[in-house]
Amino acid sequence: MNTITNFLRNTSLIFALMLTISQAFATESPTAEEVISFEIQSETTTVEITWQMPEGFDGKVQIQRAGMDMQFETVGELSNDPVNQFVDEQPQTGISFYRLAIQRADGSITYQKAAALSR
């Protein structure tokens, strides 16, 4: 009986973690034509984030990072350049999630789907 109880408890914890992560990814995404590419890469002491927006994009892009708690914080911001790069000089150890918060000229904000990185 104890084995079944432990199995159910572990299964519940895994399900809760999966639900938390899926909710973080369920934020509104930009349309496909807004974000042409989005990549993250771990370097020796930094994380390099690159993305490409379409020509004529008029707005700001915030680079956001979260740990396993899925509490995103803005770590950088750039404007109006269709090809962008940001280097996170103080990346977290362990699993981190990065996403773009895209603010258009009218003030509306959408979020790029988060990408995970383990350091």
N, C-alpha and C positions, 0 to 999 in steps of 0.2 A: 504493500500500500504506500509506503514511503517513497518508493521509486516513481510511482504514478503521480504522487503529489509534487515531487521535485520536477518531473517532466512537465506537468501542467504549469507550474510556477515559471520555469525557464521559457516555455513556449509563450506564456503571457508577456514576459519581459521582452522577448524578441519581437513579438507583435507590436507592443507599445513603442519600441524603438523604431521599427519600420514605419509605423503610422506617423511618428514625429518627423522622421526624415521625409516621408512622402508629402506631408503637409507643407514642409519648407519648400519643396519643389513645385507645389501646386499654385504658386503665385502667378499672376497674370504675366504672360510672355509677350514680347514684341512680335509683330508680324514677321514672317520669314524674310521679307525684303528689307527689314530694318537692320538686322544683324547678319552680316555676310559670313563672318567667322568669329570664333571665340576660343582661345586656347590658353592653358596654364601649363607652366613647366617649372619644375624644381631645379634650381641651380645649387651650387655648393652652399652658399649662405643666404640666398635670396630666392624669391619666386617671381618669375616673369609672366605677366599677363598681357596677351595681345588680342586685339579684336579689330574688325574692319566694319565700318558703317558705309552705307551707300553715299555716293557723291551727292552733295546738296543737303546732307543731314544738318539740321539746324537745332542744336540743343546741347545738353551736357550729359556726360557719362560719368557716373560715380562707380568706383570699384569698391565692392563690399566683400568682407571676409567674415566667416563664422567658424567656431569650433564645433565640437559635438553637441553643444547646447543649442545650436542653430540660431543664436542671437547675432544677426548680421550687424556689422559696424562699417562705416565708410572709411577706407584707408587711402583713397585718392580720388581726384576729380579732374576731368579734362573736357574741353569744349571744341565742337565744330570741325574736327579733323577726321576725315574718313578712315585713315589708318592710324591706329593708336597703340601705344605700348606703355605699360606701367610696371615698375619693379617694386615689389614689396620688400623693403630693406629689413623688416623685422617680422618675418613669417613665424607662425606658431609651429611648435613641434606636434607630432601626431597627425590626426586627420583634420584638414581644413577644407572649408567650402568657399568658393569664390563665385560671385555673380556680378552682373552689371545692372545698375539701376539707371534707366534711360529717361532723362527728363527732356521733354520736347519744349519748344518755344512757348506753347500755350500753358505750360506748367504741369501737364499730365505726366505721370511716371508709370513706367512698366518695368518689369524685372526679367532679365535673361535667366534662363534655367541655370541653376547652380551646378558647378562642376567640383568634384572632390579631388583632393590631393593628399597623399600621405608622405610625411617627412620623417 
